[in-house]
Amino acid sequence: MGWGSWSFLAVVFLLAMLGNVLLELIPTGSGGIAPIRVIMRFVASAAPMGIALYSLSLAARRAQAAESREEKRRKEADTERRETIRFRMLNELSATLEATVSRLFPGEAQSNIRANVMLIRNRRLRPVCSWNMRAYPDRELEFQKGQGICGVVWKLVAEGNVNKLWTPRYASIKKMPRSTLKDRYGLTPDQLAKTKHILWILSVPLFSQKDDSLSFIGVLNLDGVNALLKEPGRLTVDNWDNVTGAAKNIVQELERLGTVAEGGEVDPVRPLW
């Protein structure tokens, strides 16, 4: 109990004592003073009741405060649990991306190749996990449908043929003028500035299948920095079966980790026939 609570109880207690003292001092037969005796008797009787009620109020407030502290503790524990799960999921997905790069580009300098997974969040493609991108300014860039290579993939998926849905999209950015990137891919000045280190990019659509329905959920991006590939043929159509196979493995990993359902956003394509 705080100082204010003790002060209140002390005042009530003193009033009760004063009422009892005055009842003893005022003669019983003093006619004009009878109303005062009634008031004093009321004060003397009501004061203990006031103390009891106030004590009950304090107990209720303490119980409510304890319940609030417990609720806060539960929320903090739940947040910590979610963060722990999220950290584990990101580590596992990042390891999958690293293994994907090693499998698709054997013999290449791994430090020159990056990978990330972008999923639909708030009607934009947002990165949820990456590998070898921590030191780069584009690691958190988001793209709308039709914007950037990944956004073009999304747009083509929404308009394309079912039989070509898994087709990757490749661009040699090193040979492409900034103006082309701006006009053809709708990149903003900020996006252009933060992606100028990219030499090439391969963006692969990701789909989640449920029963006979196929839904676009995001993209797997693979790109190059620092130096071109020793074997550029790995980025040609002849190697795309391996790339799409890797993309399907990524989807299986996302579904295993529950990452697809976390955002609850997909772009339905059409039923599979």
BADO-8427 format. One record per residue (C-alpha): residue number from 0; x, y, z; residue in one letter. Coordinates in steps of 0.5 Angstrom, whole numbers, always signed. Example, Ala and Ser with C-alpha at 12.3 -4.5 7.8 and 13.67 -1.06 7.14 Angstrom:
BEGIN
    k     px     py     pz  r
    0    +25     -9    +16  A
    1    +27     -2    +14  S
END
This chain:
BEGIN
    k     px     py     pz  r
    0     +0     +0     +0  M
    1     +2     +7     -2  G
    2     +3    +13     +3  W
    3     -4    +16     +1  G
    4     -7     +9     +2  S
    5     -4     +9     +9  W
    6     -6    +17    +10  S
    7    -13    +15     +8  F
    8    -14    +10    +13  L
    9    -11    +14    +19  A
   10    -16    +20    +18  V
   11    -22    +15    +18  V
   12    -19    +12    +24  F
   13    -18    +18    +28  L
   14    -25    +20    +26  L
   15    -27    +14    +29  A
   16    -23    +15    +35  M
   17    -26    +22    +36  L
   18    -33    +20    +35  G
   19    -32    +15    +41  N
   20    -29    +21    +45  V
   21    -34    +26    +44  L
   22    -40    +21    +45  L
   23    -36    +20    +52  E
   24    -35    +27    +54  L
   25    -42    +30    +51  I
   26    -47    +29    +57  P
   27    -53    +24    +55  T
   28    -58    +29    +58  G
   29    -56    +35    +54  S
   30    -62    +36    +49  G
   31    -59    +41    +45  G
   32    -53    +37    +43  I
   33    -57    +31    +42  A
   34    -56    +32    +34  P
   35    -49    +32    +35  I
   36    -49    +26    +39  R
   37    -53    +22    +33  V
   38    -47    +25    +28  I
   39    -42    +23    +33  M
   40    -45    +16    +33  R
   41    -46    +15    +26  F
   42    -38    +17    +25  V
   43    -36    +12    +30  A
   44    -40     +7    +27  S
   45    -39     +8    +20  A
   46    -31     +9    +20  A
   47    -30     +2    +21  P
   48    -34     +0    +16  M
   49    -31     +5    +11  G
   50    -24     +2    +13  I
   51    -27     -5    +11  A
   52    -29     -3     +5  L
   53    -23     +1     +3  Y
   54    -19     -5     +5  S
   55    -23    -10     +0  L
   56    -22     -4     -5  S
   57    -15     -5     -4  L
   58    -15    -12     -5  A
   59    -19    -12    -11  A
   60    -14     -7    -14  R
   61     -8    -11    -12  R
   62    -11    -18    -15  A
   63    -13    -14    -22  Q
   64     -5    -11    -22  A
   65     -3    -18    -21  A
   66     -7    -21    -26  E
   67     -5    -15    -31  S
   68     +3    -17    -29  R
   69     +1    -25    -31  E
   70     -2    -23    -37  E
   71     +4    -19    -39  K
   72     +9    -24    -37  R
   73     +5    -29    -41  R
   74     +5    -24    -47  K
   75    +12    -23    -47  E
   76    +13    -31    -46  A
   77     +9    -32    -52  D
   78    +13    -27    -56  T
   79    +19    -30    -54  E
   80    +17    -37    -56  R
   81    +15    -34    -63  R
   82    +21    -30    -64  E
   83    +25    -37    -62  T
   84    +21    -41    -67  I
   85    +22    -35    -73  R
   86    +29    -35    -72  F
   87    +30    -43    -72  R
   88    +25    -42    -79  M
   89    +30    -37    -82  L
   90    +36    -41    -80  N
   91    +33    -47    -83  E
   92    +31    -44    -89  L
   93    +37    -40    -90  S
   94    +41    -46    -90  A
   95    +36    -49    -95  T
   96    +38    -43   -100  L
   97    +46    -44    -99  E
   98    +45    -51   -101  A
   99    +41    -49   -107  T
  100    +46    -44   -109  V
  101    +52    -50   -108  S
  102    +48    -55   -112  R
  103    +46    -50   -118  L
  104    +53    -47   -119  F
  105    +58    -52   -117  P
  106    +65    -50   -118  G
  107    +63    -42   -118  E
  108    +65    -37   -112  A
  109    +59    -38   -107  Q
  110    +61    -31   -105  S
  111    +59    -28   -112  N
  112    +52    -31   -111  I
  113    +46    -29   -107  R
  114    +39    -32   -106  A
  115    +33    -30   -103  N
  116    +26    -32   -102  V
  117    +20    -27   -103  M
  118    +13    -28   -101  L
  119     +7    -24   -102  I
  120     +5    -19    -96  R
  121     +1    -13    -96  N
  122     +0    -14   -104  R
  123     +8    -13   -105  R
  124    +13    -18   -106  L
  125    +17    -18    -99  R
  126    +24    -22    -97  P
  127    +23    -27    -92  V
  128    +29    -30    -92  C
  129    +36    -29    -95  S
  130    +43    -32    -96  W
  131    +49    -28    -97  N
  132    +45    -21    -97  M
  133    +46    -18    -90  R
  134    +52    -13    -93  A
  135    +48    -11    -99  Y
  136    +43     -5    -99  P
  137    +38     -9   -103  D
  138    +36    -14    -97  R
  139    +30    -11    -95  E
  140    +27     -8   -102  L
  141    +20    -10   -103  E
  142    +17    -10   -110  F
  143    +10     -9   -113  Q
  144     +7    -14   -118  K
  145    +10    -12   -125  G
  146    +16     -8   -122  Q
  147    +23    -11   -122  G
  148    +25    -18   -125  I
  149    +21    -21   -119  C
  150    +15    -17   -120  G
  151    +15    -18   -128  V
  152    +15    -26   -126  V
  153     +9    -25   -122  W
  154     +5    -21   -127  K
  155     +7    -26   -132  L
  156     +4    -32   -128  V
  157     -2    -28   -127  A
  158     -3    -27   -134  E
  159     +1    -33   -137  G
  160     -1    -40   -139  N
  161     -1    -46   -134  V
  162     +4    -50   -137  N
  163     +9    -45   -137  K
  164     +8    -42   -130  L
  165    +14    -45   -127  W
  166    +18    -42   -132  T
  167    +24    -37   -129  P
  168    +26    -30   -132  R
  169    +33    -28   -133  Y
  170    +36    -21   -134  A
  171    +43    -19   -135  S
  172    +43    -13   -131  I
  173    +50    -11   -133  K
  174    +49    -10   -140  K
  175    +42     -6   -139  M
  176    +42     +1   -138  P
  177    +39     +4   -132  R
  178    +34     +8   -136  S
  179    +32     +1   -139  T
  180    +31     -2   -132  L
  181    +27     +4   -130  K
  182    +22     +4   -136  D
  183    +22     -3   -137  R
  184    +22     -6   -130  Y
  185    +19     +0   -127  G
  186    +24     +1   -121  L
  187    +24     +7   -117  T
  188    +31    +12   -116  P
  189    +32     +9   -109  D
  190    +31     +1   -112  Q
  191    +36     +3   -118  L
  192    +41     +6   -113  A
  193    +40     +0   -108  K
  194    +41     -5   -114  T
  195    +47     -3   -118  K
  196    +51     -8   -115  H
  197    +47    -14   -119  I
  198    +50    -17   -125  L
  199    +45    -22   -127  W
  200    +39    -24   -124  I
  201    +34    -30   -124  L
  202    +27    -30   -121  S
  203    +23    -37   -121  V
  204    +16    -37   -119  P
  205    +14    -41   -113  L
  206     +7    -44   -112  F
  207     +3    -48   -107  S
  208     -2    -53   -109  Q
  209     -8    -55   -105  K
  210    -12    -60   -108  D
  211    -13    -58   -116  D
  212    -12    -51   -114  S
  213     -5    -48   -115  L
  214     -3    -41   -112  S
  215     +3    -36   -113  F
  216     +6    -35   -107  I
  217    +12    -31   -108  G
  218    +19    -32   -112  V
  219    +26    -35   -111  L
  220    +31    -30   -113  N
  221    +38    -32   -115  L
  222    +43    -26   -117  D
  223    +50    -25   -118  G
  224    +55    -20   -115  V
  225    +62    -18   -116  N
  226    +64    -22   -122  A
  227    +60    -26   -127  L
  228    +60    -34   -127  L
  229    +65    -38   -130  K
  230    +60    -42   -133  E
  231    +54    -37   -136  P
  232    +51    -43   -139  G
  233    +48    -45   -132  R
  234    +43    -39   -133  L
  235    +40    -42   -140  T
  236    +34    -45   -141  V
  237    +38    -52   -141  D
  238    +39    -51   -134  N
  239    +32    -49   -132  W
  240    +29    -56   -130  D
  241    +34    -56   -125  N
  242    +32    -49   -122  V
  243    +25    -50   -122  T
  244    +26    -57   -118  G
  245    +30    -52   -113  A
  246    +24    -48   -113  A
  247    +19    -53   -112  K
  248    +24    -56   -106  N
  249    +24    -49   -103  I
  250    +16    -49   -103  V
  251    +16    -56    -99  Q
  252    +21    -53    -94  E
  253    +16    -47    -93  L
  254    +10    -51    -92  E
  255    +14    -55    -87  R
  256    +16    -49    -83  L
  257     +9    -46    -84  G
  258    +12    -40    -87  T
  259     +7    -40    -93  V
  260     +1    -40    -88  A
  261     +4    -35    -84  E
  262     +2    -29    -88  G
  263     -4    -32    -91  G
  264     -3    -28    -98  E
  265     -3    -32   -104  V
  266     -5    -30   -112  D
  267    -10    -36   -114  P
  268     -8    -38   -121  V
  269    -13    -43   -124  R
  270    -15    -50   -123  P
  271    -10    -55   -125  L
  272    -13    -60   -130  W
END
